[in-house]
Amino acid sequence: MSANETLLEAMDDLSRVRDMLELLSMTTRSMPDAEQNALATGTKIALDFLALAQTGLKEHQAELSEKEAN
């Protein structure tokens, strides 16, 4: 498996995790109690970190693609 294929697979995995976290976040919005507020805060933080990871992978993929083109 090439590095580019590995990155694509990792990006797909991160997208699935993001979808699951967003679903969890949505379940905490209706009349939240203290536990649901904590879950909402945790999922927000996790989604922020996930977005950073996805950005980093996209940048790395662009670098790899540029190297392969040259």
N, C-alpha and C positions, 0 to 999 in steps of 0.2 A: 504494500500500500504506500503510495507516495505521500509526501508531507502535505501536499495540497488536499488530497483525499482525506487524510487524517483530520485536517483543519475543518473541512466541510462536515465530517461526521461529528466533530466536537461542537460545531455551531448548531447542527441539528439537535444534538442532545441538550444544549443550552436552551434552545427554543422550546423544547418539550418541558424542560424544568420551568421556564418562564410561564408557559401556559398553565401549568399546575399551580404555581404560586399565585398567578392572577385569579384563578378560580378560587383558591383558598381565601384570597383577599376579598373577593366578592361575597363570600359566605359570611364575612365578619361585619358587613356594613349595615345589616338590618337590625335595628334595636340592639346595638352591641352592649355587652356587659364588660366587666374588667378583663376577663379572660379573652374575650373577642378583641378588645382594644389592644391587648398585648400581642395577640396573633397578627392583627393588622399592622402594628408597628414592626414586628419581626419580618413580615412578608414584604413590607415597604423597603426595609433595609436590605433584605435579600435580593429584591428586584433591582435596587440601585447597584449593588455589587455585581449582579448578573449582567446588567447593561454595560458596566465597565469591562467585564470580561469579554463580552461579545464585541465591543468596540476594539479591544486589543487584538482579538482573533481576526477581525476584519482587516485591521492594519497589517498584521503579520501576513495574512493571505495576499494582500496587495503587494507587499514586498516580495513574497515568493513568486508571484505571477510576473512581477517586473524582472526578477532575476532569470526566470525561465525564458522570458521573451528575448533577453540579451544573450 
